[in-house]
Amino acid sequence: MKDGQTSQEDIRRAQLREDLRQACEQSLDERVDRYLEISHQGIISNRHFAGASSECIMLYRDGYFISAVMTSQAVNEGILKFVAERNGIPREEHDKLVEKLKAKKVISAECAAASTDIWRGFRNDVHHMNPTVIKIPFRQLAKQNLQNLALIEKEIFDVEFENGNLVPKQPKYWDIQNDATILAFLRLGV
């Protein structure tokens, strides 16, 4: 190809860039509104589920409601297993484990209800992609799941700042290093 000539790929790339820019601009206000609907925890412990939890927020923000539901269900289960492990409680079926954690005052009644709400929110239909998924109100369910997940993460991973230092309210869910630093997963921006 000679200098100054534009390839078909260059034209296609430019058109796709413009289409994406327009789509982003058209949906910007809706995406901001959805992001602000969820009061997610800005800092959580750097655990194996932290990345998935953060992606879940972005999926909801960007309107990928089915994926947000699936991810929130998985993160809910991951957090519950993590909390049980940190408290020396053997894993069990969800409802039994939640009741045990609540009875031992490891989690509050509100946290237990939020976890159970996510678990019972069409979990098997979505997980197995049963034909009934066609009737699930995914946008509403995604919002509800994300709000419940925010409540759970706040209870487990809430922090304070003292003299510029991050201080977890429940240190057992954080890995505090020898130098008193902690491994945190930051999601303060969009």
Legacy VTK file of the C-alpha trace (Angstrom):
# vtk DataFile Version 3.0
C-alpha trace
ASCII
DATASET POLYDATA
POINTS 190 float
0.000 0.000 0.000
1.293 3.440 -0.907
1.681 6.283 1.569
-1.522 8.252 1.995
-3.770 5.338 1.155
-6.180 4.125 3.795
-6.758 0.427 4.193
-10.192 -1.081 4.674
-9.109 -2.065 8.194
-8.211 1.569 8.993
-11.628 2.709 7.774
-13.361 -0.010 9.749
-11.331 0.841 12.858
-12.187 4.558 12.579
-15.894 3.802 12.102
-15.920 1.427 15.079
-14.153 4.019 17.222
-16.782 6.612 16.291
-19.665 4.168 16.908
-18.282 3.302 20.351
-17.758 6.968 21.224
-21.364 7.788 20.303
-22.730 4.780 22.221
-20.745 5.791 25.308
-21.910 9.395 25.109
-25.559 8.362 24.633
-25.515 6.049 27.666
-23.298 8.172 29.914
-26.019 9.607 32.168
-27.666 6.195 32.637
-24.301 4.636 33.490
-23.541 7.374 36.033
-26.983 6.897 37.608
-26.512 3.133 37.886
-23.039 3.536 39.378
-24.364 5.932 42.013
-27.291 3.625 42.876
-24.842 1.228 44.475
-23.022 2.452 47.560
-20.244 -0.076 47.191
-17.354 -0.378 49.568
-14.474 1.624 48.078
-11.764 -0.489 49.719
-11.965 -4.211 50.387
-9.455 -6.836 51.392
-7.374 -8.074 48.470
-8.979 -11.515 48.243
-9.500 -13.938 45.374
-13.006 -12.540 44.791
-12.058 -8.831 44.922
-11.527 -8.472 41.166
-14.802 -10.233 40.375
-16.636 -8.049 42.882
-15.259 -4.916 41.259
-16.124 -6.154 37.772
-19.637 -6.839 39.010
-20.028 -3.141 39.804
-18.776 -2.201 36.332
-21.060 -4.750 34.668
-24.071 -3.221 36.394
-22.898 0.318 35.630
-22.549 -0.540 31.941
-25.913 -2.319 31.698
-24.791 -5.949 31.562
-27.449 -7.105 33.983
-27.334 -10.874 33.384
-23.576 -10.899 33.907
-23.911 -8.670 36.978
-26.397 -11.133 38.477
-24.156 -14.121 37.762
-21.077 -12.418 39.157
-22.842 -11.109 42.262
-24.096 -14.610 43.034
-20.586 -16.052 42.718
-18.992 -13.266 44.785
-21.636 -13.705 47.492
-20.739 -17.397 47.747
-17.017 -16.619 47.734
-17.316 -14.095 50.557
-19.486 -16.427 52.618
-16.968 -19.277 52.285
-14.118 -16.904 53.132
-15.897 -15.640 56.265
-16.635 -19.207 57.364
-13.003 -20.212 56.815
-11.646 -17.216 58.749
-13.913 -18.142 61.641
-13.068 -21.858 61.621
-16.561 -22.881 60.544
-16.832 -25.800 58.111
-18.508 -25.142 54.776
-22.109 -26.204 54.459
-25.055 -25.613 52.171
-25.760 -21.891 51.954
-28.800 -21.576 54.226
-27.287 -23.714 56.982
-24.001 -21.830 56.829
-25.723 -18.442 56.967
-27.786 -19.512 59.961
-24.684 -20.816 61.733
-22.745 -17.595 61.051
-25.694 -15.531 62.261
-26.217 -17.678 65.385
-22.521 -17.333 66.291
-22.822 -13.561 65.711
-20.151 -13.693 63.011
-22.523 -11.803 60.706
-25.517 -9.625 61.483
-29.105 -10.522 60.679
-29.015 -7.864 57.919
-25.908 -9.386 56.368
-27.436 -12.862 56.571
-30.630 -11.617 54.918
-28.658 -9.900 52.140
-26.646 -13.048 51.413
-29.772 -15.197 51.426
-31.571 -12.722 49.180
-28.787 -13.034 46.594
-28.742 -16.827 46.974
-32.491 -17.163 46.497
-32.638 -14.653 43.634
-33.069 -17.186 40.828
-29.591 -18.596 41.587
-30.204 -22.093 40.194
-32.067 -20.844 37.134
-29.269 -18.427 36.281
-26.401 -20.742 37.234
-27.771 -23.550 35.055
-29.233 -21.226 32.396
-32.608 -22.903 32.696
-35.253 -21.892 30.133
-37.019 -19.915 32.885
-34.311 -17.228 32.724
-36.280 -15.583 29.965
-38.784 -14.415 32.613
-36.271 -13.032 35.126
-36.262 -9.229 35.568
-32.463 -9.008 35.339
-32.108 -5.245 35.648
-34.089 -5.181 38.900
-32.377 -8.338 40.206
-28.914 -6.990 39.370
-29.609 -3.753 41.249
-30.953 -5.653 44.254
-27.995 -8.065 44.261
-25.453 -5.248 44.028
-27.096 -3.359 46.861
-27.076 -6.532 48.963
-23.456 -7.231 48.054
-22.552 -3.669 49.083
-24.164 -4.272 52.481
-22.247 -7.551 52.917
-18.908 -6.048 51.903
-19.413 -3.040 54.167
-20.018 -5.301 57.148
-17.049 -7.540 56.426
-14.551 -5.035 55.003
-15.469 -1.680 56.515
-12.490 0.530 57.380
-11.697 3.739 59.205
-8.833 6.141 58.771
-6.750 7.123 61.774
-3.842 9.525 61.341
-3.782 8.736 57.628
-3.723 4.977 58.217
-6.303 2.499 57.015
-7.738 0.604 59.980
-10.046 -2.368 59.268
-13.016 -2.681 61.623
-12.696 -6.479 61.409
-8.965 -7.197 61.059
-9.460 -10.977 60.839
-10.641 -10.503 57.245
-7.498 -8.661 56.220
-3.902 -9.839 55.953
-2.000 -7.386 58.101
1.686 -7.452 57.209
4.609 -7.378 59.653
5.084 -3.681 58.951
1.394 -3.030 59.833
0.395 -2.442 56.205
-2.502 -4.317 54.678
-3.182 -5.697 51.236
-6.189 -3.782 49.984
-8.157 -3.742 46.757
-9.015 -0.157 45.856
-12.064 0.721 43.811
-12.512 4.364 44.571
-12.859 5.451 40.952
-15.033 4.335 38.115
LINES 1 191
190 0 1 2 3 4 5 6 7 8 9 10 11 12 13 14 15 16 17 18 19 20 21 22 23 24 25 26 27 28 29 30 31 32 33 34 35 36 37 38 39 40 41 42 43 44 45 46 47 48 49 50 51 52 53 54 55 56 57 58 59 60 61 62 63 64 65 66 67 68 69 70 71 72 73 74 75 76 77 78 79 80 81 82 83 84 85 86 87 88 89 90 91 92 93 94 95 96 97 98 99 100 101 102 103 104 105 106 107 108 109 110 111 112 113 114 115 116 117 118 119 120 121 122 123 124 125 126 127 128 129 130 131 132 133 134 135 136 137 138 139 140 141 142 143 144 145 146 147 148 149 150 151 152 153 154 155 156 157 158 159 160 161 162 163 164 165 166 167 168 169 170 171 172 173 174 175 176 177 178 179 180 181 182 183 184 185 186 187 188 189
